[in-house]
Amino acid sequence: MSLFKRSVVAEIMSHGGVVFSTLIVVWLSVLLVRLLGDAASGDIGADVVFGLAAFSSITALPIILAVSLFIAVLTTVTRNFRESEMVVWFASGLSLRDWVWPVLRCAVPVAVAIAALTLFASPWAYRQISEYHQRFQQRSDLSRISAGQFIETNGGERVFFANDPTRPGEELGRVIARVIGPEWLSVITASSARVENEPDGDRFLVLGAGRRYDIKPGKPDFRLFDFQKYGFRLESKGALSVDEARGIAERQVKARPSLQLLSDSTLNARGQLMWRVSVPLAALNLALLAIPLGSVNPRLGRPGDLVIAGLVGLLYMNLMNLSRGWIEAGALSFGVGLWLVHAAFFVLMLYLMWRKLKVKAPKPSRPASVAGVH
């Protein structure tokens, strides 16, 4: 390998490592904040936060790798122009066309890794995430309560606070619950609590001896009950909304193995398969497109590189998402939806490369007019 190719490959890999590290740290920071918030509100268990973060990171790696590769190539080409190193390479008989093979040497292994992630690793990670959520949803409201911690359930209609059990055989010690009903707002205190399963599958929280206070908000009505045993339903599965059903169906499609999608002719399966194949192709296209985009005027400011990378990458991904939506809606065939966006950006790359390689002929000078000559 020539000195030029070695230097280009080394610089692209160096920049790619820095960009990838930055993006993965930002992603993990945002993800952990969101997951910890879900755990605090009782939507997920605190014991699965790091597991969900790891599997969610696997699903995000293809996009992070594609963007990192694009920015790495773009910044490498731009730096060579900005620091006049490209003048040296051009004087040595090289041109912008000679950047293609070093860039492909870096882009092809990354694209292969992205393909392995989108086709195999990401569906497996989505299945693990789905299993985490299913196991947590199967728990009762009582099992989500931790001693010394307030937990909201049923969209905030119920709030529990429990102490550690003081007697053997008890699931929880003293319990305080606030329940918002259709008419009454209730505050319930009990000495203990346990879960009972009925033969029909219903689950009830059964409280020991305690007291219930009922008030009507905005009215002077008040009720007080003393009880030795009190129970109310923990879980009632109602009909899912359209958005909830759509979200569940989308997660199920994302978790399906790629070989199953190949044998499935449904529109959702076709759209998901199109996305898994498109991401590695987009990584290759973006890496090649970065070559002409990076050959800018050295007088331009440094932030222009990142602006171009963000706009082009965002446009590419949005068009891929749009094509997937059209395939799932039946407005676009699988073959056209798969290749249309990539072909358009590949043609754009060829056009920009041709414009950069085209040498403009010098303008002919006008002959100087001789005044007073007859």
Secondary structure, DSSP 8 states (H G I E B T S, - for coil): --HHHHHHHHHHHHHHHHHHHHHHHHHHHHHHHHHHHHHHTTSS-GGGHHHHHHHHHHHHHHHHHHHHHHHHHHHHHHHHHHTTHHHHHHHTT--GGGGHHHHHHHHHHHHHHHHHIIIIIHHHHHHHHHHHHHHHHTS-TGGG--BT--EEEGGGTEEEEE---SSTT-SBSSEEEEEE-SS-EEEEEES-EEEEE-TTS-EEEEE-SEEEEEE-TTS--EEEEEES-EEEE--------HHHHHHHHHHHHHTS-HHHHHT--SHHHHHHHHHHHHHHHHHHHHHHHHHHHH---TTS-THHHHHHHHHHHHHHHHHHHHHHHHHHHTSS-HHHHHHHHHHHHHHHHHHHHHHHH-------------TT--
